[in-house]
Amino acid sequence: MSPQNNVPIATLQDAYEHARLANVHPAAWQNPKPADCYQLVIVGAGPAGIAAAETAAALGARVALIERRLIGGTCLNTGCIPSKTLIRTSRLYADMRNATHYGAQIPDDIRVDFAAVMERVRRIRSHLSRGDSARRLTALGVDVFFGNACFTGTDALTVNDKTLHFKKAVIATGARPHIPSIPGLREAGCLTNADVFKLTELPRRLLVIGGGPLGCELAQAFCRFGAQVTIVQDMPLFLGKEERDAAQILSDAFERDGIEVRLNTNVVAIRMENGQKLVDLVSDDYRNTIAVDAILTGVGRSPNVEGLNLEAAGVDFAAGDGIRVDDFLCTSNPHIYAAGDVCLTYQYTDTATASARIVVQNALFRGRERLSALVIPWCTFTDPEIAHVGLYVREANRQHIPVKTFTIPMHDIDRAVTDSENGGFVKIHVRERTDQILGATIVARHAGDMINEITLAMVAGIGLRTLARVIHAYPTQAEAIRQAADAYNRTRLTPRIQSRLRRWLARNTP
C-alpha cells in the first residue's frame, strides 16, 4: 500500500517488470568511456531522444545518449503504451456488456479481473521495451550513458563525473505530470500517469481532475472496469480545443457509460477522514463534498528543465514553458537544439519523433527544416475517438481564410452501421472555391487510424477532388472520407454547368 493512496499499488516487481527494467535501465550497466568529442550528444532517451540517436547514428555520426531513469520515456513506461493497452481491455468489457445489441448472449454477471488487466499492461509493456533497449541502441553504434546530465559550458556536460564534449547537442528531457496546487491534495495523495499503471486493485470511487485527453481516456477506461467515476473540469467544456459537436458526442458517450461530469467546477480542498478522501467542490455559488477512494490528476505537464544547469550552456528557458527554440528548433546557444515535450506546444509522441528528425538535419547537416512546416495530427483515444489535423474553422476565421466544410455523419456509412459504431462524423474543411484541405475532425471508433489519410493528403498537397477518385475498400468506415470528397465534387456542378451538360447530352445522345 502506498503511503499516499488508500488503493493498493504494486510494490513487488514481477517477471514482466524485471524484463522491462533489464531493457530500459539494466542494473549492471557500465557507462562507456567517453569519446574525445561527440558529433551529437542527446540528453533524454524518450521518443525524441531515441529518434535523434537512431537517425544520427544511421547517418554516420558519433552519438552519445544520456538517460536519467528509463529509456523509452513517458510513452513506453507511463504513457501511450500502458494507457492504450488498458483502454483496449476496457472496450472489450464495454462490448461484452452490450452483447445483446449484436445478437449475442453472455452471462449478466461479468466479473472484471483487474489484476489480470494490469498484468496484461505489464506484459505488453515489457514486450515492447525490447525495441527501446539499451543494448539495441548500443548495437546501432550509440554510446548509452545512465545518470544525471549537467552542462558545464556551451560545448560540454558531465554525467556521473564523466565529461562529454560535443560539437552539437540535443535536449530531449520531456515533461512530467503537473500537480495542481489544491489544499490537502499532496497530503491525501493522488495518482498521475506516472503511477496509475502500478495499481493492483480497482478504486471503487475515482475522481479525475481535468477534462483533457488524459483525464477523459482514463476516466472512461476505469468506469468501464466498474469504478464510479467523476470528472471535475474548471471550464464550461471538456476537451476545450476540440470542436463543440465532437465533444458533445463524447459527452453523450460518457453519460451512457455512467461517468459523472461536473463542468465549471473547482476542487477547493481535500482532506482524509475515516480512510476516504473528502473533496470539496465549488460550482458558481454551490458548494458540496464528495467522498472518493482515489484521485487522478490530468491537468497538464511541466517541462523537465531542472538540474541541467542550462545557464552554463547559455540556453534560455522558463520553468513553466520549457526551453525556448526558434522555428529550426535551435536554442539560444547555436550549438544546442531541443526536441520533444521539453520545448513543444504539441506534446505528442509522433510530434516528438518528427521534431527529433528535424534537429538531426539542422544540427548535423546545416539543414533548414522548420517546425512550422509540420502537419500534426492528434487523437484522443476515448470511445468514440476524436482525431484532428490542421485548422479549425475558428482558427481559419481569425486568419481571415474563407472556409467551406463538408460533413458526413457516420450513421450514413454502411460499415459504421453494421458495426453499431455510427455515432460520430467526418468533417473536412477546405479553402472556399478550392479543394485545398485546411483541416479535418473525425469522431469515430477508429478516428485515429482514419485521420492519417487526410494528413497524407495535406502533406502531399492532394485536394478533395483527387480523394474523390481514390477507391476506398467497401465496406470500411474510411469511406466517409470519400463521401466527403464526393460532396465537394457535387458543389462543382453549378446550375450553369448543369445546363451546359444537359444541352450537350441533348445534342450528342443517340
C-alpha positions in Angstrom: 0.0 0.0 0.0 1.4 3.4 -1.0 1.5 5.8 2.0 -0.3 8.4 -0.2 -3.1 6.2 -1.6 -5.7 4.0 0.0 -5.8 1.8 -3.1 -3.1 -1.0 -3.4 -0.2 -0.2 -5.7 2.2 -2.9 -6.9 5.4 -2.8 -4.9 6.9 -6.2 -5.9 8.3 -6.5 -9.4 7.0 -9.5 -11.4 8.9 -11.2 -14.3 7.5 -8.7 -16.7 8.8 -5.7 -14.8 12.2 -7.3 -14.3 12.4 -7.9 -18.1 11.3 -4.3 -18.9 13.9 -2.8 -16.5 16.6 -5.1 -17.8 15.9 -3.5 -21.2 15.4 0.2 -20.3 17.8 0.5 -17.4 19.9 -2.6 -16.8 21.0 -2.9 -13.2 24.6 -3.9 -14.0 25.1 -1.3 -16.8 28.5 0.2 -17.1 28.7 3.5 -18.8 31.2 3.5 -21.7 34.4 5.5 -21.8 33.5 8.9 -23.4 34.9 9.7 -26.8 37.2 12.7 -27.2 34.3 14.7 -28.8 30.9 13.6 -29.9 29.3 15.0 -33.0 25.9 14.8 -31.2 25.1 14.4 -27.5 21.5 13.8 -26.7 20.1 14.4 -23.2 17.0 12.3 -22.6 16.1 8.9 -24.1 12.3 9.3 -24.6 10.8 9.1 -28.1 12.6 12.3 -29.3 15.9 11.3 -27.9 15.8 7.7 -29.3 14.7 9.0 -32.7 17.5 11.5 -32.8 20.1 8.9 -31.7 18.9 6.3 -34.2 18.8 8.8 -37.1 22.1 10.4 -36.4 23.9 7.1 -35.9 22.4 5.7 -39.1 23.8 8.7 -40.9 27.3 8.0 -39.6 27.6 10.4 -36.6 29.3 9.7 -33.3 26.4 9.8 -30.9 26.0 9.7 -27.1 22.6 9.3 -25.5 22.1 10.1 -21.8 19.1 8.9 -19.7 18.5 9.7 -16.1 15.9 7.0 -15.5 14.2 4.8 -18.1 14.8 4.6 -21.8 11.5 5.0 -23.7 10.4 7.9 -21.5 6.8 8.5 -20.8 5.5 6.9 -24.0 6.7 3.4 -23.2 6.7 3.4 -19.5 3.8 5.5 -18.2 2.0 6.9 -21.2 0.9 5.8 -24.7 1.7 2.1 -24.4 0.2 1.2 -21.0 -2.8 3.6 -21.4 -3.8 2.2 -24.8 -3.3 -1.3 -23.6 -5.7 -0.5 -20.7 -8.2 1.2 -23.0 -8.4 -1.8 -25.3 -9.4 -4.1 -22.5 -11.9 -1.6 -21.2 -13.5 -1.5 -24.6 -13.8 -5.3 -24.6 -15.7 -5.1 -21.3 -18.0 -2.4 -22.7 -18.7 -4.6 -25.8 -19.5 -7.6 -23.6 -22.0 -5.6 -21.6 -23.6 -4.5 -24.9 -23.5 -8.0 -26.4 -27.3 -8.4 -26.8 -27.2 -5.4 -29.2 -25.1 -7.6 -31.5 -27.3 -10.6 -31.1 -25.0 -12.4 -28.7 -25.8 -13.8 -25.3 -23.4 -13.7 -22.3 -23.8 -14.0 -18.6 -25.3 -11.0 -16.8 -22.7 -11.0 -14.0 -19.5 -10.1 -15.9 -16.6 -10.1 -13.5 -13.7 -7.8 -14.0 -10.3 -9.3 -13.1 -8.5 -6.0 -12.6 -5.3 -7.7 -11.5 -5.2 -9.7 -14.8 -5.9 -6.4 -16.7 -2.9 -4.8 -15.2 -0.8 -7.9 -15.7 -1.6 -7.6 -19.4 -0.4 -4.0 -19.3 2.9 -5.1 -17.8 3.3 -7.9 -20.2 2.8 -5.8 -23.3 4.9 -3.0 -22.0 7.7 -5.5 -21.2 7.5 -7.0 -24.7 7.7 -3.6 -26.5 10.6 -2.4 -24.3 12.8 -4.7 -26.4 12.6 -2.1 -29.1 13.9 0.6 -26.8 16.6 -1.4 -25.0 20.0 0.0 -24.1 21.7 -3.0 -25.8 19.8 -2.5 -29.1 20.9 1.2 -29.1 24.4 0.2 -28.4 24.3 -2.2 -31.3 23.3 0.7 -33.6 26.5 2.5 -32.6 25.2 4.8 -29.9 27.1 5.3 -26.6 24.4 5.0 -23.9 25.0 6.6 -20.6 22.8 6.4 -17.5 23.0 9.2 -15.0 22.2 12.9 -14.4 23.4 15.2 -17.1 24.7 18.7 -16.1 26.1 21.2 -18.6 29.4 22.7 -17.6 29.8 25.0 -20.6 28.5 25.7 -24.0 30.1 22.6 -25.5 30.4 20.1 -22.6 28.5 18.4 -19.9 29.0 15.8 -17.2 27.3 12.6 -16.4 28.3 10.7 -13.3 31.5 12.8 -13.1 32.5 11.9 -16.7 32.9 14.8 -19.0 31.4 14.6 -22.5 32.5 17.2 -25.1 30.3 17.8 -28.1 30.0 19.7 -31.3 26.2 19.7 -31.2 23.7 18.7 -28.5 20.0 18.0 -28.3 18.0 18.4 -25.1 15.1 16.0 -25.1 14.3 15.6 -21.5 10.5 15.6 -21.9 7.9 16.6 -19.3 6.3 15.3 -16.1 2.8 15.4 -14.8 1.7 18.8 -13.3 0.3 18.5 -9.8 -2.3 21.3 -9.2 -2.0 23.4 -6.1 -5.1 22.3 -4.2 -5.0 22.4 -0.4 -4.7 18.9 1.0 -4.1 17.2 -2.3 -0.5 16.2 -1.6 -1.3 15.1 1.9 -4.3 13.0 0.7 -2.3 11.6 -2.2 -3.1 11.5 -5.9 -2.4 9.4 -8.9 -0.9 10.6 -12.2 0.0 8.8 -15.3 3.4 8.2 -13.6 1.9 5.7 -11.1 -1.7 4.9 -12.1 -0.5 1.8 -14.0 1.0 0.4 -10.8 -2.5 -0.2 -9.4 -3.3 -3.8 -8.5 -6.9 -3.2 -7.4 -9.6 -1.1 -9.0 -10.6 2.0 -7.0 -14.3 1.8 -6.1 -14.7 5.6 -6.4 -12.4 7.7 -8.6 -12.2 11.4 -9.0 -10.5 12.7 -12.2 -9.3 16.3 -12.0 -9.1 17.7 -15.5 -11.1 17.2 -18.7 -8.2 17.0 -21.2 -7.3 13.9 -23.3 -5.5 12.0 -20.4 -8.4 12.6 -18.0 -11.1 11.6 -20.5 -9.3 8.5 -21.7 -8.6 7.1 -18.2 -11.9 8.2 -16.8 -13.8 6.1 -19.4 -11.5 3.1 -19.0 -11.8 2.9 -15.2 -15.6 3.5 -15.5 -15.8 0.5 -17.8 -13.9 -1.6 -15.4 -16.6 -0.8 -12.8 -15.3 2.2 -10.9 -17.7 5.0 -10.0 -16.0 7.9 -11.9 -16.5 11.7 -11.6 -14.7 14.2 -13.8 -14.2 17.7 -12.5 -13.4 20.4 -15.0 -13.0 24.1 -14.1 -14.1 25.2 -17.6 -17.6 25.1 -19.2 -16.3 22.4 -21.6 -14.0 19.4 -21.6 -11.6 18.8 -24.4 -11.6 22.6 -24.8 -9.5 22.6 -28.0 -11.9 20.3 -29.9 -15.0 21.3 -31.9 -18.1 21.5 -29.8 -20.1 18.9 -31.7 -17.2 16.5 -31.3 -17.0 17.0 -27.5 -20.8 16.7 -27.3 -20.8 13.3 -28.9 -18.2 12.2 -26.4 -20.2 13.7 -23.5 -23.2 11.6 -24.6 -21.0 8.5 -24.6 -19.8 9.4 -21.1 -23.4 9.7 -19.9 -24.2 6.2 -21.4 -21.1 4.8 -19.6 -22.2 6.3 -16.3 -19.5 8.9 -15.9 -20.5 12.0 -13.9 -19.1 15.1 -15.5 -19.0 18.3 -13.4 -18.2 21.4 -15.5 -17.5 24.9 -14.3 -16.4 23.2 -11.1 -13.3 23.7 -9.0 -11.7 21.5 -6.4 -11.0 23.8 -3.5 -9.9 21.4 -0.7 -9.2 17.8 0.0 -8.9 16.0 3.4 -8.8 12.5 4.8 -11.5 11.2 7.1 -12.1 7.5 8.1 -9.9 6.2 5.3 -11.5 8.1 2.5 -10.8 11.3 0.7 -13.3 14.1 1.1 -13.2 16.5 -1.8 -14.8 20.0 -1.5 -16.2 21.2 -4.8 -17.4 24.7 -5.8 -19.5 25.4 -8.9 -20.6 29.0 -9.1 -22.1 29.6 -5.6 -22.9 26.0 -5.0 -20.5 24.0 -2.7 -20.7 20.3 -1.9 -18.4 17.5 -0.8 -17.9 14.1 -2.4 -16.1 11.0 -1.0 -13.7 9.1 -3.2 -11.1 6.4 -2.8 -8.6 7.7 -5.3 -7.8 10.9 -7.2 -6.3 11.1 -10.6 -4.9 14.4 -11.9 -4.6 15.2 -15.6 -4.2 18.9 -15.8 -1.1 19.3 -18.0 2.6 18.6 -17.9 5.7 20.5 -16.8 8.9 20.5 -19.0 11.9 18.9 -17.3 14.5 21.7 -17.2 15.6 21.4 -13.6 19.1 20.2 -12.8 20.6 20.6 -16.2 22.5 23.8 -15.4 21.2 25.4 -18.6 22.5 28.7 -17.6 26.1 27.4 -18.0 25.2 26.2 -21.5 23.7 29.6 -22.5 20.3 28.1 -23.1 17.2 30.2 -22.4 14.3 28.6 -20.7 11.3 29.1 -18.5 10.3 26.7 -15.7 6.7 26.5 -16.9 7.2 26.8 -20.6 10.3 24.8 -21.2 13.3 25.5 -23.4 12.9 28.4 -25.9 13.6 27.4 -29.5 13.3 29.0 -32.9 11.5 27.5 -35.9 14.5 25.4 -36.6 14.4 24.0 -33.0 17.7 25.8 -32.2 18.1 27.2 -28.7 19.8 30.5 -27.8 23.1 28.5 -28.0 23.6 27.8 -31.7 25.3 24.5 -30.9 22.4 23.2 -28.8 18.9 22.2 -30.0 15.8 20.9 -28.3 13.2 18.4 -29.3 10.0 16.8 -27.9 7.9 17.8 -24.9 10.6 19.9 -23.2 10.1 22.6 -25.9 7.0 21.9 -27.9 3.4 23.1 -27.6 2.0 19.8 -29.0 3.2 17.2 -26.6 2.6 14.0 -28.7 5.0 11.1 -29.3 4.7 11.4 -33.1 5.5 15.2 -32.9 8.4 14.4 -30.6 10.0 12.0 -33.1 9.3 14.3 -36.0 11.0 17.2 -34.2 14.0 15.0 -33.5 14.5 14.3 -37.2 14.3 18.0 -37.9 17.0 18.6 -35.3 19.4 16.0 -36.8 19.1 17.5 -40.2 19.5 21.1 -38.9 22.2 20.4 -36.3 24.5 18.0 -38.3 23.8 18.8 -41.9 23.1 22.5 -41.9 19.5 21.9 -42.8 16.8 24.5 -42.7 13.9 22.2 -41.8 11.1 24.1 -40.0 8.9 23.0 -37.1 6.1 25.2 -38.6 6.1 23.1 -41.8 4.9 20.0 -39.9 1.3 18.9 -40.4 0.4 17.5 -37.0 -2.5 15.1 -36.4 -3.6 14.1 -32.9 -6.2 11.8 -31.4 -7.9 11.4 -28.0 -8.4 7.7 -27.6 -11.8 7.6 -26.0 -14.7 5.7 -27.4 -15.5 7.2 -29.8 -12.1 8.6 -30.6 -11.7 12.3 -31.6 -9.0 13.0 -34.1 -8.0 16.3 -35.7 -5.5 17.7 -38.1 -4.9 21.2 -39.5 -7.0 24.3 -38.9 -10.3 24.5 -37.0 -12.9 26.8 -38.5 -12.4 29.3 -35.7 -8.7 29.5 -36.4 -9.3 30.0 -40.1 -11.8 32.8 -39.3 -9.2 34.5 -37.1 -6.8 34.3 -40.1 -9.5 35.6 -42.5 -9.4 32.4 -44.5 -12.7 31.6 -46.2 -13.7 28.1 -45.4 -16.3 25.6 -46.7 -17.0 22.5 -44.6 -18.1 19.1 -45.7 -19.6 16.8 -43.0 -20.6 13.2 -43.3 -22.3 11.6 -40.3 -21.1 8.1 -39.5 -24.7 6.9 -39.5 -24.7 7.3 -43.3 -21.7 4.9 -43.6 -22.7 1.3 -44.1 -19.8 -0.2 -42.2 -20.4 2.0 -39.2 -24.0 0.9 -39.1 -23.1 -2.8 -39.4 -20.5 -2.3 -36.6 -23.1 -0.4 -34.5 -20.5 2.3 -34.3 -22.5 5.0 -36.0 -22.1 7.8 -33.6 -19.7 10.5 -35.0 -18.8 12.2 -38.2 -16.1 13.1 -40.7 -15.8 16.8 -41.1 -13.3 18.2 -43.7 -12.6 22.0 -44.1 -11.4 23.3 -47.5 -10.4 26.8 -48.6 -13.5 28.2 -50.3 -13.6 28.0 -54.1 -10.8 25.4 -54.0 -10.4 21.8 -52.9 -7.4 22.6 -50.7 -7.8 20.8 -47.4 -7.2 23.1 -44.5 -8.1 20.7 -41.7 -10.4 17.9 -40.5 -12.0 16.4 -37.4 -13.1 12.8 -37.2 -15.3 11.4 -34.5 -15.5 7.6 -34.8 -14.3 4.5 -33.0 -11.3 4.3 -35.3 -10.8 8.0 -35.9 -7.1 7.8 -35.0 -6.4 5.5 -38.0 -8.8 7.4 -40.3 -7.1 10.8 -39.8 -3.9 9.6 -41.4 -5.4 9.6 -44.9 -6.3 13.2 -44.6 -2.9 14.1 -43.1 -1.2 12.5 -46.0 -3.4 14.4 -48.4 -2.4 17.7 -46.7 1.3 16.9 -46.7 1.3 15.9 -50.4 -1.0 18.8 -51.5 -3.7 16.4 -52.5 -7.2 18.1 -52.6 -10.6 16.7 -52.1 -11.1 16.5 -55.8 -8.4 13.8 -56.0 -9.6 12.0 -52.9 -12.9 11.5 -54.6 -11.1 9.4 -57.2 -9.5 7.2 -54.7 -11.3 3.8 -54.5 -11.9 3.0 -50.8 -12.4 -0.6 -49.9 -16.0 -1.3 -49.2 -17.4 -1.6 -46.6 -15.0 0.4 -44.4 -15.6 3.3 -42.1 -13.0 5.3 -44.0 -15.5 5.5 -46.9 -16.8 8.5 -45.0 -13.8 10.4 -46.3 -14.6 9.5 -49.9 -18.2 10.6 -49.4 -17.0 14.0 -48.1 -14.9 14.3 -51.3 -18.0 13.4 -53.3 -19.9 16.1 -51.6 -17.3 18.6 -52.6 -17.5 17.4 -56.2 -21.2 18.0 -56.2 -20.7 21.6 -55.4 -18.7 22.0 -58.6 -21.9 21.1 -60.6 -23.3 24.7 -60.6 -26.6 25.4 -62.3 -24.7 26.9 -65.2 -22.6 23.8 -65.7 -25.6 21.5 -65.3 -27.4 23.5 -68.0 -24.4 23.1 -70.4 -24.3 19.3 -69.7 -28.0 18.9 -70.5 -27.6 20.8 -73.8 -24.5 18.7 -74.7 -26.4 15.4 -73.9 -29.4 16.5 -75.9 -27.2 17.1 -79.0 -24.9 14.1 -78.7 -27.0 11.3 -77.3 -28.3 9.0 -80.0 
